[in-house]
Amino acid sequence: MLAEDDSAASNQLKRERFFQKFAQRFLNFEGIGVLLLDREFRVVEISEMICTLFGCNRDDIIDKTIEECFEMLPLHPRPFDRSLLEGEVFRNRELNWKRDKISFKLMLDGEVLQDNGAVTGAFILFRDVSHLLALEEQIRRSDRLKTIGQIAAGTAHEIRNPLTAIKGFMQLLNKTLLERSMSKEQEFVGIVLSEIDRVNELVSEFLLLSKPKEIKQVPMRIGRVLQEILPMIRNEALLHKVTVLYYPKPELPPILADKELLKQVFLNLGKNAIEAMDGGGTLIIRECIYPHESDKIAVEISDTGPGIAADVLEKVFDPFFTTKPQGTGLGLSVCQRIVHDLGGRIEVVSDEAGSQFTVWMPYAAGQ
C-alpha cells in the first residue's frame, strides 16, 4: 500500500512539473500573451509578449491592480474591468494599440478562475492578429489589382493606338500652322499635344498594373539601391526646402530583388514624401530590422508633413485614388504591385506628426 502511495505521489509530482514547464513555455510564447489576475484584480503573472507589445517591464506590473496598469500604459478606453470577476466573460474583444508609429490589432479573451464555485481570479488571453489582418487586406488589394490588370491588358493598347494616330495628325497640323504663322492656333495644338502625352503616361502606368516588365531578381544589398537613388531624392528635396536624413545599416543581409523595380518604388515613395511637406520639413530614410520579422528587412521612409487623414489612409493603395490635383492615383498602386511581385509587402502609418511608409523585403535564400 505504501509503495502504491509513493507511486501516486511520484506521478503527481511529474504532472506538476510537466504543467509547470508548460506554463513557463506558454508565458514565453510569441503569438499569444496571457495576463493572470487574482481576486483583488492584481497582476499575478504577465507574458513577455504583452510586456514587449506595450513597452513595459514585468517587475513594474506584477502586484499592481489592473487599473494602475492601465494608467501606466495608458489604455483608453479600457478593454475590460472588474465585471470580469463577476462572470462577464468575453471573446474576441478588439483592442487597437499604437507604439512607435506601428499599429497593432489584438483580440482578447477573458475568463474567470474558480475553486469549488468561488471566483479566485481571472485571466486574459492576448492574440496579436495585426499581420493576419494585414495579409487579408493585402489579398483583397491584390485581387483588386488583378481585376484592374485584366481590364488594363484588354484596353490599354486599344487606347494607345488611336492616341498615336491623333498625335501624328496634330503634329502635322502644328507644322502647317507654323508655316502659316498662325501662332494662336499653334498654342491650342500645343495644349492638345501636351494632354495627349499625359494620357500616354497614364496608359503606361496602367499597363504596369496589368503586366510589369520582366522581373530579374538577384541577390543585392538594399543599401546599394538606396545610395543610387539618394542623389535624385536630394535634388528634389532641395527644390522643396526639405532636409534628407539617411540612416544605413551595412550589416544587413542581402535581399533577392530587381534593382530597377525597387529603385522605382523608393523614388516614388521619396518624392511623395517630399511633396507632402509643402514648405519644408525632414525626410528620413532608414534601413532596419525588427525581432518580430526574423525573415525580412525593412526600409522606412518618413516625413514630417501634416499626415494622412484616417479615412484616406486605408485608400492610399487603391488604383486611381489620389489627393493630388494632377495625380493619376496609380503611383502607390504600382509600388504595391512591384513589392508584392518581389515577395515583400508595403505598409503605411500616419498621424499629425507625419507619415511613414515601410517596405518589407525577404532575405535572399540561404543568407
N, C-alpha and C positions, 0 to 999 in steps of 0.2 A: 504493500500500500504506500509505503514511504517512497519507494522507487517511482511509483506512478505519479505521486505528488511532485517529486523532483523533476520528472519529465515534463509535466504540465507547466511547471514554473519556468523551465528552460524554454519551452515553446512560446510561452507568453513573453518572455524576455526577448526572444528572437523577433517576435512580431512587433514588439515595441521599438526595437532597434530598426527594424525594416521601415516602420511608419515614420520614425524619426529621420531616417535618411531620405525617405520620400518627401517629407515636409521641408527639409533643407534644400533638396533639389527643386521642389516646386517654388520655394521662395526666391530662388535664383533663376527661374525660368524667364526667358527673354520675351516670349509672346504674351504671357499672362501675368498680371500682378495681383497680389492679394493683400487686403488690409483687414487685420483681425482686431476686433474691439471687445472690451469686457462689458459688463452690465452697467458700468458707470459711463460708458461711451468713451473710454480712454483707449488709446492705441496700445495694444499688446505686442503686435508684430506688424511689419510692413516689408513688402518685397523691394528688392533693389531696383526692379523695373520701374516701380512707382516713384522712388526717390530720384532716379535718373531722369524720368519724364518731367517731373515737376521741379527739378533742380534743388532738392532739399537733402539734408543729411539725416540718416536714420536716427542718430543719437538725439537730434533736436526734435524728433517726432514722438519717439517712444514715451509713454506715460502721460502724454498731453491729451486733453479732450479733443474730439474731432472738430469742435467749434474753434478751438485755439489754432488747430492746424489750418483750418480754412482761412483764418485771419492772416496767418503767416504766408500763405501761398501767393496772393489771395485768390479765392474762388468765389465768384459772384455770377449768377446765383448759385447757391449751394446745391450740389447734386443730390444730397439726401440729408435727413435729420434724424432725431431721436425716435420718430414714429416707427423707424425700422425695428426698434426693440419692442414695440407694441404689436408686431406682427405684420406691418405694412411692407411686405417684401416686394421686390421689383425685379424685372427682367429687361435687358436690352435698353436701359436708360442711356440716352445720349449725353455725352459731355464733350464740349469743344474747348480745346486748350491751345494757347499760342505762346511759344517761347523762342526767343532769338529769331523772330520773323518766320518761324516754322510752325505751321498749324497741325494740330493733332485732333483726330476724332476718336473718341473712346466709347465703348459700350460697357455699361456697368450692370452687374447682377448683385442684388443684396439679399441676404438670407440670415435668419436668426439661428443661434445655437441654444439647444435646450438640454436640460438634465432632469429626467423624471417629470417632464412637463413644465419645469421652471426655466425661464429665459436666463441664460448665463452670459450671453454676449451676442455678437453678430459678426459676419464677415462680408466683405465686398470684393468681388472679382472685377478687375480692370482688364479689358481687352482692347489693344490698340488696333483699330481697323482702318487707320489712315491709308496705308499702302493698298489695302484691298479696295477701298472706295476710289482711290486714285487710279488703280488698274481698271476698275469698272468704267470710270469716266474716260480713260484713255481708249478703251474698247469702243465706247459709244462714239467718241470723236473719230476714231479710225474708221468706223462704219460710215459716218457722215462723209469723211474724206473719200472713202471708196465710192460712195454714191456720186459725189461731185466729180471724182475722177472718171467714172463711167460716162457721165454726161459730157465731160471735157473731151474725152477721147473721140466721141462721136460728132462733136460740134465745132471744136476749136479750129480744125483745119478748114471746115466749111466757112467759118468766119474770115479766116486769114486769106483765102483765095480771092473773094470779091474785094477785100481791102487792098490787096496788091494791085488789082486792076484799077480801082478807084484812085489809088495813089499815083499810078503811072499816068493816067489821064489828067490828073490835077497838075502833075509836073509839066506835062506838055502844054496845058492851059497857062501855067505860070510863065513858061518860055514865050508863048505868044503874047501875053500881056506885057512882058518885059520889052519885046520888040516894038510894041505899040505905045510904050511909055504910059501904060495905064496903072499908075502906082497905087491908087486907092483899091482897085480890084485885086492887084497883087497882094495887098495886105490881107484881104479876105481869103484869098487862096492860101496864104501862109498860115492863117489860123486853122483852116481845114487840114492842111498837111500836118501841123503840129498835133491836132486832135487824132488824126489817123495814126501817128506814131505812138500816141498814148494808148490807143486801143490795141495796137500791136504789142506793146509792152504788157498790157493786161492779159492778152491771149497767151503770151509767152509764160507768164506766171501761172495762168490757168492750166497750161499744158504740164507744168511741173507737178501739179496735183494729180494728174492722170498717170503720168509715167516719167519720173525723174530720170536724168541722164544715167548712163551705166555707172553703177557703183563699183569702185575699185578699192576695196578695203585692204589696208596693210598696217602692220604694227607701227605705231608712232608715239612720240611724246606730245601730250596735249599742249605743253608749254611752247613747243616749236610752232604749233599752229597759231597760238595767240600772239607770239612775238612777231610773226609775219604780218598780221593784220593791225598790230598796235600803231604803226606809223599812220595808217589811213584813219584810224579812230581818233588819234591825237590831232591830226589836221582838221578833222570835222569838229572836234571839241573846241579848238581854238576859235573857230568861227562863231561858236555859241557861248564863249566865255566859260567853258566847263573845264575843270581840272580832272585829269585822269590818273588814278592810282592803281597800280598793278602789283599784286602780291603772288609771285610764283612759288611753286613747291617742287623743286627739281627732283626730289627723291621719289616722286610718284611713279608707279609702274606704267608701262606703255599701254595704250589702248589700240583696238582694231577699228579703223575708220577710214573714210575717204577724205583726204585733206581738203580738197577744193570745196566739197559739200559742207564740211564742218566750218571752213572759213566763211562760207556764205551765211551760215547760222549765226556765228559770233558777230559778224559785221552787221547783220540785220538787227540783232539784239542791242549791240552797242549804239548804233545810230538811233534806234528807237528811244533808248535811254537818254541820249543827248538831246533829242528833240523834246522829250518830256520835261527837261529842265530849262524852260524858256526863260532866259535872263541870267543863266549861270547856275553852277552847282558843282557836285563832285560825282564822277563816275568811278565806281570801284569794281575791278575785275580780280577775282580771287580763285586760285586753284586750291582745292581742299578735299579731305576725305572725312567720312563720318563713321563711327563704330557700327551704327545700325545698317550701314550699306557696305558690307565687307567685300562685295564683288564689283563695286563701282567707284569711280572718282567723280568729283563734281567741279563745275566751273560756275561761280556765282557772278552775275552781272547786276550790280545795284546802282540805283540813282537816288538823288536827294530831291526829287521832284515832288509835286503835290500828291502823288499816289493815284491809284485807280479805284474808283468807287466800287463798293461791294457788288452792286447789281450789274456792273460792267465786267468785273474781274472774271466771272465764270464764262463770259462770252468771247474773251480776247483771242482764243484759238479758233473760233468759228469762222469759216470762209465768208468773206465779204463783210464781216463786221469791222468797222473802223470808227475812230473818233477824230481822225484827221480830215480836214476839208478836202484835200486832194488825194487821200489814201484809197487804195484798192481793197483793203481788207484781206489781202492774201498773204502778206509777208509772214505773219506768225503761223498761219496755217501751213505754209511751205516749210517753215522752220520745224514745226512739229512733225510733218511728214518725213523730212530728212532724218531727224533724230530718231524717229520710230524705225525707219528703214535701216539705220545703223545699229539698232539693238538697244538704244537708250531711251530716255524719256526727258521731258522738259516740264518744269513746274514754275508757278509764279505765286508770290505772296506780296501784299501791298497794304500800306496804311498811310496815315497823313505825313509820315516822315520819308516816304519814298517807296519804290518798288524793287523787287528782287526776282530776277529770272534765274533759275538753276537748271543747268544741263547736266544730266547724269549719263555717263558713258561707261560701259563694262570694260574690265581689263581684257587685254589680249590673252587668248587661251594659252595656258602653260606658263604665264608670267607670275 
